[in-house]
């Protein structure tokens, strides 16, 4: 699933002051749910309180994924299938929904992520020989096909690491399951993790500062949330069934060291969170407030640099040591 915040430690008080001038985003969970007339974009507080539908079926239909651009203050979601497939966006409060890309420029999107530094959307779509990873500008301009079959097969989830210059994705089912990465332009494809360490993946997130990637997989009583080093080494189970059951989407809270996921279907649907180490599991939203959730993203309250500030931020990080860049996607300063 994507957002940045910068933590000044040991010798960076000026950077902390600089970031204090940046706008502050609210702390929210955003998710997409439902099919047909029950389709929604929904938000709540990080503890699951104050659930509200912010985009209704008039503007969303059969959604599949969601990503939040915390720099520009936009929500992006994918919906529809085949020749009804779209990427749409709105303001954080759900107002001003508009279509960014539509079929035939895109089709059957599985997951979407935002690169706020490069002002790009990345998404994975299709199945079998129609599988692809693409990117475009935040308005849909400059569409590029980065990867196609057989380099990508049946993609399920994607996460971008702009600072590291990589995107990661999870693909496949059963013993064809894989976690891979490539440069942001699609070159240098690397297979990181293969079956049986990954099986039927459904979500992926990156902790670039901590050198970790996380993924979830949905296989009944083999459901798990796992982590590994960014190069795929040292895969470790963080949570397993019955604490997690059939997760469908996964996201990380960078500031509060939490992970969030959606699981179940219909009346068993839940939004769940836990500490990054797997302790403190709690269902924070249940049916009927959450129903058939297909995509989820978390925004933690933090000063977020504007696009015009990114150049100075990157320069400061290059010149000074001790700065930690935290990237969510689906992230934390330390491993718990």
C-alpha positions as CSV (number, residue, x, y, z in Angstrom):
1,X,0.0,0.0,0.0
2,X,3.0,4.5,0.9
3,X,3.6,7.5,2.9
4,X,6.5,9.4,4.2
5,X,7.4,11.1,7.5
6,X,10.8,12.2,8.6
7,X,12.1,11.8,12.1
8,X,15.0,14.0,13.3
9,X,17.4,12.4,15.6
10,X,20.9,13.4,16.8
11,X,21.9,16.6,15.1
12,X,18.8,17.4,13.0
13,X,16.8,20.0,15.1
14,X,16.6,22.4,12.0
15,X,14.9,19.6,10.0
16,X,12.4,19.1,12.8
17,X,11.6,22.8,12.8
18,X,11.3,22.8,9.0
19,X,8.8,19.9,9.1
20,X,6.8,21.8,11.7
21,X,5.8,24.2,9.0
22,X,4.4,21.4,6.9
23,X,0.6,20.6,6.9
24,X,-0.7,18.0,9.2
25,X,-2.9,15.2,7.9
26,X,-5.6,13.7,10.1
27,X,-5.1,10.2,11.5
28,X,-7.5,7.9,9.6
29,X,-8.1,4.5,8.2
30,X,-9.5,4.5,4.7
31,X,-11.0,1.4,3.0
32,X,-13.1,0.3,0.0
33,X,-15.9,-2.2,0.4
34,X,-18.9,-3.8,-1.1
35,X,-20.1,-4.6,-4.6
36,X,-22.8,-3.0,-6.8
37,X,-25.1,-0.7,-4.9
38,X,-23.3,-1.5,-1.7
39,X,-20.0,-0.1,-2.9
40,X,-18.4,2.5,-0.6
41,X,-15.2,4.4,0.3
42,X,-15.2,4.5,4.1
43,X,-13.0,6.2,6.7
44,X,-12.6,5.9,10.5
45,X,-10.3,7.1,13.3
46,X,-7.3,4.9,13.9
47,X,-9.1,3.2,16.8
48,X,-12.1,2.3,14.6
49,X,-14.4,5.1,15.9
50,X,-16.4,7.5,13.9
51,X,-16.9,5.3,10.8
52,X,-18.4,7.2,7.9
53,X,-19.0,6.5,4.2
54,X,-17.3,9.3,2.3
55,X,-17.9,8.1,-1.3
56,X,-21.1,6.4,-2.2
57,X,-22.2,4.1,-5.1
58,X,-22.9,7.1,-7.3
59,X,-19.1,7.6,-7.6
60,X,-17.7,4.1,-6.8
61,X,-18.6,0.6,-8.1
62,X,-17.1,-2.7,-7.2
63,X,-13.9,-1.3,-5.7
64,X,-10.7,-3.4,-5.4
65,X,-8.0,-1.3,-3.9
66,X,-7.2,2.1,-2.3
67,X,-4.1,4.3,-1.7
68,X,-3.8,7.7,0.0
69,X,-1.5,10.5,-1.2
70,X,-0.7,12.2,2.0
71,X,1.3,14.9,0.3
72,X,-1.4,16.1,-2.1
73,X,-4.2,15.1,0.2
74,X,-6.0,12.8,-2.3
75,X,-7.6,9.3,-2.1
76,X,-7.1,7.0,-5.1
77,X,-9.1,3.9,-5.6
78,X,-9.7,1.3,-8.3
79,X,-13.0,-0.1,-9.2
80,X,-14.9,-1.9,-11.9
81,X,-13.9,-4.9,-14.0
82,X,-13.0,-5.5,-17.7
83,X,-14.3,-2.6,-19.8
84,X,-15.7,-0.9,-16.7
85,X,-12.3,-0.7,-15.0
86,X,-11.2,2.7,-13.6
87,X,-8.8,4.5,-11.3
88,X,-10.6,7.3,-9.5
89,X,-9.6,9.9,-6.9
90,X,-11.2,12.4,-4.5
91,X,-10.3,14.8,-1.7
92,X,-9.6,13.2,1.7
93,X,-13.2,13.9,2.7
94,X,-14.5,12.1,-0.4
95,X,-15.6,15.3,-2.3
96,X,-14.8,16.0,-5.9
97,X,-14.5,12.4,-7.2
98,X,-13.1,12.2,-10.6
99,X,-11.8,9.5,-13.0
100,X,-8.0,9.4,-13.5
101,X,-7.8,6.5,-15.9
102,X,-10.4,4.2,-17.5
103,X,-10.5,1.2,-19.8
104,X,-9.0,0.5,-22.3
105,X,-5.9,2.3,-20.7
106,X,-6.3,0.0,-17.7
107,X,-8.2,-3.2,-16.8
108,X,-8.9,-5.3,-13.8
109,X,-6.6,-3.6,-11.3
110,X,-5.6,-5.6,-8.3
111,X,-3.8,-3.0,-6.2
112,X,-2.5,0.6,-6.5
113,X,0.1,2.7,-4.7
114,X,1.3,6.3,-4.7
115,X,4.8,7.6,-5.1
116,X,4.5,11.2,-3.7
117,X,8.1,12.1,-4.4
118,X,7.9,11.2,-8.0
119,X,4.2,12.2,-8.3
120,X,3.3,8.8,-9.8
121,X,0.7,6.1,-9.5
122,X,1.8,2.5,-9.7
123,X,-0.7,-0.4,-10.1
124,X,-0.8,-4.1,-10.8
125,X,-3.5,-5.5,-13.1
126,X,-4.7,-8.5,-15.0
127,X,-4.2,-12.2,-14.8
128,X,-2.3,-14.9,-16.7
129,X,-0.8,-13.5,-19.9
130,X,-2.6,-10.2,-19.4
131,X,-0.7,-9.5,-16.2
132,X,1.1,-6.1,-16.0
133,X,2.5,-3.4,-13.7
134,X,2.0,0.1,-14.9
135,X,2.6,3.7,-13.8
136,X,1.3,7.2,-14.7
137,X,1.3,10.7,-13.4
138,X,-1.2,11.5,-10.6
139,X,-3.6,12.9,-13.2
140,X,-3.3,9.9,-15.4
141,X,-0.8,11.5,-17.9
142,X,2.3,9.7,-19.1
143,X,1.0,6.2,-18.9
144,X,3.8,3.6,-19.0
145,X,3.7,-0.2,-19.0
146,X,6.7,-1.3,-16.8
147,X,6.3,-5.0,-16.7
148,X,4.2,-7.6,-18.5
149,X,3.9,-11.4,-18.6
150,X,5.9,-13.5,-18.0
151,X,7.9,-11.1,-15.7
152,X,4.7,-10.6,-13.7
153,X,2.1,-13.3,-13.4
154,X,-1.2,-12.9,-11.5
155,X,-0.2,-9.9,-9.4
156,X,-2.1,-9.4,-6.1
157,X,-0.5,-6.4,-4.3
158,X,2.1,-3.7,-4.9
159,X,4.1,-1.3,-2.7
160,X,6.5,1.5,-3.8
161,X,9.7,2.5,-2.1
162,X,10.6,5.8,-3.8
163,X,13.7,6.5,-1.6
164,X,15.1,3.1,-2.3
165,X,14.2,3.4,-6.0
166,X,12.2,0.1,-6.0
167,X,8.7,-1.2,-6.2
168,X,7.7,-4.6,-4.7
169,X,4.8,-6.8,-5.6
170,X,3.3,-10.1,-4.5
171,X,1.9,-12.5,-7.1
172,X,0.6,-16.0,-7.8
173,X,-1.4,-18.7,-6.0
174,X,-0.3,-21.9,-4.3
175,X,3.2,-23.0,-5.2
176,X,3.5,-20.3,-7.9
177,X,3.4,-17.6,-5.2
178,X,6.2,-15.1,-5.2
179,X,7.4,-11.7,-3.8
180,X,9.5,-9.7,-6.3
181,X,10.9,-6.3,-6.7
182,X,12.2,-4.1,-9.5
183,X,13.6,-0.6,-10.1
184,X,11.0,2.1,-10.4
185,X,11.4,2.0,-14.2
186,X,10.7,-1.7,-14.3
187,X,14.3,-2.8,-14.8
188,X,16.3,-5.3,-12.7
189,X,13.5,-7.7,-11.7
190,X,14.4,-9.8,-8.7
191,X,12.6,-12.7,-7.1
192,X,12.9,-12.3,-3.4
193,X,10.7,-15.0,-1.8
194,X,9.1,-18.1,-3.2
195,X,6.7,-20.8,-2.1
196,X,6.4,-22.2,0.6
197,X,7.6,-19.0,2.5
198,X,4.8,-17.2,0.6
199,X,1.5,-18.7,-0.4
200,X,-1.6,-17.0,-1.8
201,X,-0.4,-13.4,-1.0
202,X,-3.0,-10.7,-0.7
203,X,-1.1,-7.6,0.6
204,X,2.4,-6.1,0.9
205,X,4.0,-3.2,2.7
206,X,7.5,-1.8,3.0
207,X,9.5,-0.5,6.0
208,X,12.4,0.9,4.1
209,X,14.1,2.5,7.1
210,X,14.0,-0.7,9.1
211,X,15.0,-2.7,6.0
212,X,11.9,-4.9,6.2
213,X,9.0,-5.9,4.0
214,X,5.7,-7.4,5.2
215,X,3.1,-9.4,3.5
216,X,-0.1,-11.2,4.3
217,X,-1.6,-14.3,2.8
218,X,-5.1,-15.7,2.8
219,X,-5.3,-19.5,3.0
220,X,-7.8,-20.4,5.7
221,X,-6.0,-22.0,8.7
222,X,-2.7,-21.3,7.0
223,X,-3.4,-17.5,7.0
224,X,-0.4,-15.5,8.1
225,X,1.3,-12.1,8.3
226,X,5.0,-12.4,7.7
227,X,8.1,-10.2,7.4
228,X,11.5,-10.5,5.8
229,X,14.6,-8.3,5.1
230,X,14.2,-6.2,1.9
231,X,16.3,-8.7,0.0
232,X,13.9,-11.5,1.0
233,X,16.2,-13.1,3.5
234,X,15.1,-14.2,7.0
235,X,11.4,-14.6,6.4
236,X,9.5,-14.7,9.8
237,X,5.9,-15.3,10.8
238,X,4.5,-12.4,12.7
239,X,0.9,-13.6,13.2
240,X,-0.8,-16.8,12.2
241,X,-4.2,-18.4,12.3
242,X,-6.5,-18.1,14.3
243,X,-5.3,-14.5,15.2
244,X,-5.5,-13.7,11.5
245,X,-8.0,-15.4,9.1
246,X,-8.2,-14.7,5.3
247,X,-6.7,-11.2,5.2
248,X,-7.6,-9.2,2.1
249,X,-5.5,-6.0,2.5
250,X,-2.7,-4.8,4.7
251,X,-1.2,-1.5,5.8
252,X,1.2,0.0,8.3
253,X,1.0,2.9,10.7
254,X,4.4,4.5,10.7
255,X,4.2,6.6,13.8
256,X,2.3,4.3,16.2
257,X,4.1,1.1,15.2
258,X,0.9,-0.7,14.3
259,X,-0.2,-2.9,11.4
260,X,-3.8,-3.0,10.1
261,X,-5.6,-5.5,7.9
262,X,-9.1,-6.4,6.7
263,X,-10.3,-10.0,6.9
264,X,-13.4,-12.0,6.4
265,X,-16.5,-11.5,4.2
266,X,-20.1,-10.5,4.6
267,X,-21.2,-10.6,8.3
268,X,-17.7,-11.9,9.4
269,X,-15.9,-8.8,8.0
270,X,-13.5,-7.1,10.4
271,X,-10.8,-4.4,10.4
272,X,-8.1,-5.5,12.7
273,X,-4.9,-4.0,14.1
274,X,-1.9,-5.2,16.2
275,X,1.5,-4.1,17.2
276,X,4.2,-4.7,14.6
277,X,5.5,-7.6,16.6
278,X,2.1,-9.3,16.5
279,X,1.0,-8.5,20.1
280,X,-2.2,-6.6,21.0
281,X,-4.5,-8.0,18.3
282,X,-7.8,-6.2,18.3
283,X,-10.8,-6.0,16.0
284,X,-11.6,-2.3,15.8
285,X,-14.4,-2.3,13.1
286,X,-16.8,-5.1,12.6
287,X,-19.9,-5.8,10.5
288,X,-22.1,-4.0,9.6
289,X,-19.8,-1.0,9.6
290,X,-17.3,-3.0,7.6
291,X,-18.6,-5.4,5.0
292,X,-16.6,-7.1,2.2
293,X,-13.5,-4.9,2.5
294,X,-11.2,-5.2,-0.5
295,X,-8.6,-2.6,0.1
296,X,-7.3,-0.6,3.1
297,X,-4.8,2.2,3.8
298,X,-3.8,4.0,6.9
299,X,-2.8,7.7,7.4
300,X,-1.1,8.5,10.7
301,X,-1.2,12.2,11.9
302,X,2.1,13.7,11.1
303,X,3.7,16.8,9.5
304,X,3.9,15.9,5.8
305,X,6.2,17.9,3.5
306,X,4.5,19.5,0.5
307,X,5.7,18.6,-3.0
308,X,7.6,21.9,-3.1
309,X,9.4,21.0,0.1
310,X,10.7,17.5,-1.0
311,X,13.8,18.9,-2.6
312,X,15.0,20.5,0.6
313,X,14.1,17.4,2.7
314,X,16.0,15.1,0.4
315,X,19.0,17.5,0.4
316,X,18.9,17.6,4.2
317,X,18.9,13.8,4.4
318,X,21.8,13.6,2.1
319,X,23.9,16.1,4.0
320,X,23.2,15.0,7.6
321,X,23.5,11.7,9.3
322,X,21.2,10.2,11.9
323,X,18.0,11.0,9.9
324,X,15.6,8.2,9.6
325,X,13.2,8.1,6.6
326,X,10.1,6.0,7.4
327,X,8.2,4.6,4.6
328,X,4.9,2.8,5.2
329,X,3.4,0.7,2.9
330,X,2.3,-1.5,3.9
331,X,6.7,0.5,8.5
332,X,8.4,1.3,11.6
333,X,11.6,2.6,13.1
334,X,12.3,-0.6,14.9
335,X,11.3,-4.2,14.6
336,X,9.2,-5.4,17.5
